[in-house]
Amino acid sequence: MTMSIDCIKEMAENHESQAKVRHLVDNYEIMTQREVYPSNLLLKMGPMLGLMDTLIPMGPALVELSPGDIASMAYNMQVAFATTVVGLASSAIGFITKQFKQNWYAQDLADLEYLSDLIEECHEKK
């Protein structure tokens, strides 16, 4: 929110230059993409890491199965499935935060583009 207010102030200060106003809007859009990136990374990496962490303990679990050590196998399988759940939960957190951030920034960006268009109209009338 603060960034959009700062951007609006700069747009007001530089309203004579359409190129500068457009540049400010473009920079704000780039900043919003950087802000959403960690959530997007969590969204995509969670399932991958969960799957890797599932497969790693399954190797020892299968080894424990051959001599009939069911208790050790069950423990390793429990670890394997728990890590899958953790990976999916982290992905869900990433998805939710990404959606909220994208909605917030989309509204801000739409407002900044509208303001930019108003400034451009004022220049055309002169």
Residue pairs with C-beta under 8 A, 6 or more apart in sequence:
1 104
1 108
3 28
3 31
3 108
4 28
4 108
4 111
4 112
7 24
7 25
7 27
7 28
7 112
8 112
8 115
10 24
11 21
11 24
11 25
11 112
11 115
11 116
11 119
14 20
14 21
14 24
15 21
15 119
15 122
18 119
18 120
18 123
21 116
21 119
21 120
22 116
24 112
25 109
25 112
25 113
25 116
28 108
28 109
28 112
29 109
32 101
32 105
32 108
32 109
35 101
35 105
36 98
36 101
36 102
36 105
39 94
39 95
39 97
39 98
39 101
40 94
40 98
41 94
42 90
42 91
42 93
42 94
42 97
43 91
43 94
43 95
43 98
44 91
44 94
45 90
45 91
46 87
46 88
46 89
46 90
46 91
46 92
46 93
46 94
47 87
47 88
47 91
48 87
49 87
49 90
50 83
50 84
50 85
50 86
50 87
50 88
50 90
50 91
51 84
51 87
53 80
53 83
53 84
53 86
53 87
54 80
54 81
54 83
54 84
54 87
55 80
56 80
57 76
57 77
57 79
57 80
57 83
58 76
58 77
58 80
60 72
60 76
61 72
61 73
61 76
61 77
61 80
62 73
64 70
64 72
64 73
64 76
65 73
